[in-house]
Amino acid sequence: MAKKRFKAEQIVLMLREAKIQLAKGLNIEEVSRSLGIAPQNYYRWRKEYGGMKLDQAKRLKELEQENSRLKKLVADLSLDNSILKEVTRGNF
């Protein structure tokens, strides 16, 4: 079965809906079934996105992507730097 990826905005909306359903007295299994997710996803999402607004969740994902891109850039530059050091020492 293919994994279904949810956007941050969708997750926040699902958490709001789950909170409403839980307030009505449903248990977490029933809520997660109605949302089409596993209970583990609910707990993981609540831990990561709990209390966030839509714009905050979107900004979080943007920052995570930018952070990933910058980490790759630093890794590439570190590799280039070490290669240049090897060449200048003459140990090639």
N, C-alpha and C positions, 0 to 999 in steps of 0.2 A: 504494500500500500504506500502510495506516495505521501510524503510529508506535506502538510499544508502550512505555509508560512503566513503569519499574520503581521500586519504592519503595526507599529507602535500605537497609532491612533485607534486601530481596531481593538487592540488588547485593552487599552484604557476603557473603551466603551463596553467591552465584555465584562471587565471588572466592575464597572458601575452597575451593569445589569445583574451580575451575580450578587452584588451587595443588596440590591433591591429584593431579589428572590430569597436571599438568606434572611432578610428582615421579615419576610412573609412566613418564615418558619420551615422552609425547605432545607434539606440537608445538602451537603456539598456534592454528593454523588448525583442527586437529582438535578442540581443546578448545572453541574458540569455536563451532564448528559443533554440537558436542554440547550446548552451553548455549543455542543458538539466538540468538546475538548475533554482531555483526561483530567482527573482531579490533581494529578501532579503538576500539570500545566498551570492550573489555577493557583496553586501554592507558589510555584516558581514565579509566575507573573506578578502575584500580589507582593512577593518579596522585592521584585525589581521595580515595578511600576506603581505600587501602592501609594495612594495619595497624590499622584501626579495629575496634572491637567494635560489636555491634548497637546498644547504647544510645548510643554516641558518634555513630554515623551518623544515628540518629534525631534526636538533639539538634542536630547540624549542620544538618539540613534545617529544623528548627524555628527556629533562629537566622537562617538565610537568609531564611525567610518573614517573620520579625519585622523584620529589617533592611530588606527591601523595603517593608514597610508603613510603617516609620518614614521612609524616604526620600520616599515619596509624601506623607506628612504634612508634612514639612519643605518640600517643593516647594509645596504648597498654601498653607502659612503665609507663605512668602516672596512668593508672588504676591499674597496679601491685603495684606501689608505694603507692597509696592511700589504697589499701587492706593491705599491710604490715604495714602501720601506724595504721590502725584500730586494727590489731591483736596485735601489741605491746602495745596499750593502754588498751587492754582487753575488748573493747566494741564490742563484737561479739555476 
